Amino acid sequence: MMNEKEFAAKLGEIRELGALQGGYITKEQLSEQFPELDKEQSDLVAEYLRKVNIGLDAPLEDAEILTDEEKKPYSTEIAKE
């Protein structure tokens, strides 16, 4: 089991990968990066990625993309970790 620091680092890597791939990652990439997560935990990671404008298996639609103002609570939360 990974610690919080390792988890945050992997989360940053998958977020960066999504940005490099045009705003999305695949479900396979998510499960490769986080093989130890159960379905509920994977869903939470996918939800976080959507909130930082990274889609799963496809880029987010324009209506789903958060503005910088809407992202602030999530950015602050990650910075605390």
N, CA, C and O of each residue as an XYZ file, in Angstrom:
324
protein
N       0.845     -1.184      0.000
C       0.000      0.000      0.000
C       0.886      1.242      0.000
O       1.869      1.311      0.739
N       0.542      2.206     -0.817
C       1.359      3.407     -0.914
C       0.940      4.444      0.121
O      -0.206      4.478      0.571
N       1.901      5.287      0.485
C       1.591      6.353      1.441
C       1.014      7.560      0.700
O       0.936      7.565     -0.529
N       0.617      8.569      1.450
C      -0.031      9.751      0.863
C       0.875     10.483     -0.122
O       0.418     10.964     -1.158
N       2.156     10.563      0.209
C       3.103     11.275     -0.658
C       3.243     10.555     -2.004
O       3.262     11.196     -3.054
N       3.339      9.240     -1.971
C       3.421      8.450     -3.207
C       2.135      8.573     -4.016
O       2.168      8.701     -5.239
N       1.003      8.532     -3.319
C      -0.287      8.666     -3.992
C      -0.392     10.023     -4.682
O      -0.804     10.102     -5.839
N      -0.022     11.083     -3.977
C      -0.079     12.434     -4.554
C       0.845     12.546     -5.765
O       0.494     13.186     -6.757
N       2.023     11.926     -5.688
C       2.956     11.963     -6.811
C       2.376     11.232     -8.021
O       2.459     11.731     -9.144
N       1.792     10.062     -7.802
C       1.179      9.310     -8.898
C      -0.011     10.064     -9.488
O      -0.229     10.051    -10.700
N      -0.766     10.712     -8.626
C      -1.911     11.492     -9.084
C      -1.436     12.645     -9.973
O      -2.040     12.933    -11.007
N      -0.362     13.290     -9.564
C       0.220     14.359    -10.382
C       0.710     13.845    -11.726
O       0.541     14.508    -12.750
N       1.314     12.670    -11.723
C       1.799     12.076    -12.970
C       0.655     11.764    -13.922
O       0.747     12.037    -15.119
N      -0.416     11.196    -13.398
C      -1.543     10.826    -14.260
C      -2.258     12.089    -14.755
O      -2.773     12.113    -15.873
N      -2.288     13.120    -13.934
C      -2.884     14.403    -14.348
C      -2.054     15.018    -15.470
O      -2.604     15.520    -16.451
N      -0.736     14.979    -15.326
C       0.157     15.514    -16.361
C       0.025     14.715    -17.655
O      -0.007     15.290    -18.743
N      -0.050     13.402    -17.538
C      -0.237     12.557    -18.711
C      -1.524     12.922    -19.434
O      -1.549     13.025    -20.660
N      -2.584     13.114    -18.675
C      -3.858     13.505    -19.278
C      -3.754     14.820    -20.027
O      -4.310     14.963    -21.116
N      -3.052     15.772    -19.456
C      -2.875     17.068    -20.120
C      -2.083     16.896    -21.417
O      -2.404     17.522    -22.427
N      -1.056     16.056    -21.392
C      -0.238     15.818    -22.584
C      -1.001     15.087    -23.683
O      -0.682     15.223    -24.864
N      -2.005     14.315    -23.293
C      -2.791     13.542    -24.260
C      -4.029     14.282    -24.726
O      -4.924     13.665    -25.304
N      -4.106     15.551    -24.501
C      -5.253     16.311    -24.984
C      -6.412     16.385    -24.013
O      -7.549     16.624    -24.420
N      -6.137     16.184    -22.733
C      -7.179     16.366    -21.732
C      -7.897     15.101    -21.301
O      -9.010     15.172    -20.781
N      -7.278     13.939    -21.508
C      -7.909     12.708    -21.026
C      -6.868     11.615    -20.802
O      -5.754     11.677    -21.321
N      -7.259     10.619    -20.020
C      -6.500      9.393    -19.872
C      -7.457      8.237    -20.110
O      -8.674      8.417    -20.083
N      -6.913      7.061    -20.342
C      -7.775      5.892    -20.521
C      -7.996      5.208    -19.177
O      -7.239      5.406    -18.226
N      -9.038      4.409    -19.123
C      -9.298      3.626    -17.912
C      -8.137      2.675    -17.648
O      -7.789      2.419    -16.495
N      -7.543      2.157    -18.704
C      -6.389      1.262    -18.566
C      -5.212      1.996    -17.928
O      -4.539      1.451    -17.052
N      -4.964      3.231    -18.365
C      -3.873      4.010    -17.776
C      -4.130      4.273    -16.294
O      -3.207      4.228    -15.481
N      -5.368      4.542    -15.952
C      -5.723      4.775    -14.559
C      -5.471      3.519    -13.726
O      -4.888      3.596    -12.644
N      -5.910      2.363    -14.229
C      -5.719      1.129    -13.466
C      -4.253      0.703    -13.430
O      -3.828      0.068    -12.465
N      -3.474      1.037    -14.454
C      -2.035      0.748    -14.433
C      -1.324      1.609    -13.393
O      -0.430      1.135    -12.692
N      -1.721      2.863    -13.298
C      -1.093      3.787    -12.351
C      -1.501      3.473    -10.910
O      -0.710      3.643     -9.982
N      -2.738      3.017    -10.734
C      -3.280      2.742     -9.401
C      -3.884      1.337     -9.347
O      -5.095      1.208     -9.172
N      -3.077      0.279     -9.494
C      -3.634     -1.081     -9.534
C      -4.266     -1.538     -8.220
O      -5.088     -2.455     -8.214
N      -3.891     -0.911     -7.119
C      -4.385     -1.352     -5.814
C      -5.729     -0.744     -5.427
O      -6.293     -1.117     -4.398
N      -6.252      0.178     -6.220
C      -7.517      0.818     -5.873
C      -8.710     -0.074     -6.205
O      -8.730     -0.766     -7.223
N      -9.701     -0.038     -5.319
C     -10.949     -0.742     -5.626
C     -11.825      0.181     -6.483
O     -11.433      1.306     -6.792
N     -12.992     -0.295     -6.857
C     -13.889      0.464     -7.756
C     -14.250      1.827     -7.169
O     -14.200      2.836     -7.873
N     -14.607      1.865     -5.907
C     -15.006      3.124     -5.263
C     -13.843      4.126     -5.255
O     -14.036      5.309     -5.533
N     -12.661      3.653     -4.941
C     -11.490      4.533     -4.912
C     -11.145      5.026     -6.317
O     -10.803      6.194     -6.500
N     -11.236      4.133     -7.310
C     -10.988      4.532     -8.703
C     -11.986      5.586     -9.146
O     -11.631      6.528     -9.854
N     -13.231      5.428     -8.730
C     -14.259      6.417     -9.069
C     -13.932      7.777     -8.455
O     -14.168      8.813     -9.075
N     -13.389      7.773     -7.237
C     -13.005      9.039     -6.595
C     -11.846      9.710     -7.330
O     -11.824     10.932     -7.477
N     -10.888      8.913     -7.788
C      -9.773      9.472     -8.561
C     -10.296     10.021     -9.883
O      -9.890     11.103    -10.306
N     -11.189      9.293    -10.535
C     -11.778      9.761    -11.793
C     -12.561     11.050    -11.577
O     -12.531     11.944    -12.423
N     -13.256     11.150    -10.458
C     -13.998     12.375    -10.139
C     -13.027     13.551     -9.956
O     -13.270     14.647    -10.460
N     -11.937     13.313     -9.235
C     -10.922     14.360     -9.064
C     -10.385     14.790    -10.432
O     -10.260     15.984    -10.701
N     -10.072     13.829    -11.288
C      -9.528     14.170    -12.605
C     -10.521     15.003    -13.413
O     -10.123     15.943    -14.103
N     -11.803     14.667    -13.334
C     -12.814     15.486    -14.030
C     -12.810     16.919    -13.497
O     -12.976     17.874    -14.256
N     -12.620     17.053    -12.196
C     -12.629     18.384    -11.588
C     -11.414     19.217    -11.974
O     -11.430     20.443    -11.856
N     -10.361     18.546    -12.438
C      -9.190     19.283    -12.924
C      -9.107     19.189    -14.451
O      -8.040     19.317    -15.050
N     -10.279     18.960    -15.051
C     -10.467     18.987    -16.507
C      -9.734     17.885    -17.263
O      -9.272     18.098    -18.384
N      -9.629     16.711    -16.653
C      -9.076     15.538    -17.327
C     -10.195     14.504    -17.432
O     -10.740     14.058    -16.422
N     -10.527     14.132    -18.662
C     -11.582     13.154    -18.888
C     -11.060     11.726    -18.818
O      -9.852     11.490    -18.808
N     -11.973     10.799    -18.771
C     -11.638      9.382    -18.740
C     -12.106      8.755    -20.048
O     -13.305      8.710    -20.324
N     -11.182      8.280    -20.835
C     -11.402      7.679    -22.159
C     -11.787      8.685    -23.245
O     -11.892      8.309    -24.413
N     -11.996      9.932    -22.892
C     -12.287     10.980    -23.874
C     -12.153     12.338    -23.191
O     -12.393     12.456    -21.990
N     -11.770     13.362    -23.952
C     -11.716     14.701    -23.348
C     -13.104     15.114    -22.852
O     -14.120     14.656    -23.374
N     -13.136     15.969    -21.856
C     -14.405     16.476    -21.334
C     -15.081     17.382    -22.358
O     -14.422     18.038    -23.165
N     -16.395     17.401    -22.306
C     -17.159     18.338    -23.130
C     -16.964     19.740    -22.560
O     -16.661     19.883    -21.375
N     -17.131     20.759    -23.368
C     -16.950     22.138    -22.902
C     -17.776     22.452    -21.662
O     -17.302     23.158    -20.772
N     -18.984     21.947    -21.587
C     -19.878     22.231    -20.453
C     -19.373     21.591    -19.158
O     -19.767     22.010    -18.070
N     -18.502     20.575    -19.264
C     -18.003     19.878    -18.089
C     -16.724     20.505    -17.516
O     -16.332     20.198    -16.391
N     -16.089     21.368    -18.279
C     -14.803     21.933    -17.874
C     -15.010     23.034    -16.840
O     -15.822     23.939    -17.030
N     -14.262     22.940    -15.744
C     -14.357     23.924    -14.671
C     -13.509     25.155    -14.988
O     -12.451     25.060    -15.611
N     -13.990     26.287    -14.552
C     -13.215     27.513    -14.677
C     -12.133     27.538    -13.600
O     -12.167     26.727    -12.675
N     -11.174     28.456    -13.709
C     -10.129     28.586    -12.691
C     -10.736     28.850    -11.323
O     -10.254     28.331    -10.316
N     -11.779     29.645    -11.281
C     -12.445     29.969    -10.013
C     -13.076     28.721     -9.396
O     -13.017     28.528     -8.181
N     -13.675     27.878    -10.228
C     -14.297     26.655     -9.735
C     -13.255     25.634     -9.263
O     -13.544     24.810     -8.396
N     -12.043     25.688     -9.832
C     -10.971     24.753     -9.480
C     -10.307     25.079     -8.151
O      -9.721     24.189     -7.535
N     -10.375     26.310     -7.694
C      -9.631     26.737     -6.505
C      -9.784     25.821     -5.297
O      -8.776     25.482     -4.677
N     -10.990     25.405     -4.932
C     -11.098     24.531     -3.751
C     -10.306     23.232     -3.902
O      -9.765     22.731     -2.916
N     -10.227     22.677     -5.111
C      -9.520     21.423     -5.333
C      -8.012     21.641     -5.348
O      -7.265     20.802     -4.843
N      -7.562     22.731     -5.907
C      -6.139     23.051     -5.924
C      -5.631     23.269     -4.513
O      -4.543     22.807     -4.167
N      -6.394     23.959     -3.703
C      -6.025     24.217     -2.317
C      -5.957     22.917     -1.535
O      -5.050     22.722     -0.726
N      -6.907     22.033     -1.772
C      -6.962     20.756     -1.066
C      -5.737     19.898     -1.396
O      -5.149     19.297     -0.497
N      -5.352     19.833     -2.652
C      -4.199     19.051     -3.066
C      -2.913     19.660     -2.501
O      -2.016     18.930     -2.081
N      -2.820     20.978     -2.490
C      -1.617     21.649     -1.981
C      -1.382     21.338     -0.504
O      -0.238     21.281     -0.054
N      -2.456     21.138      0.244
C      -2.326     20.833      1.664
C      -1.686     19.474      1.890
O      -1.005     19.262      2.894
N      -1.904     18.554      0.959
C      -1.371     17.199      1.107
C       0.070     17.226      0.774
O       0.736     16.192      0.829
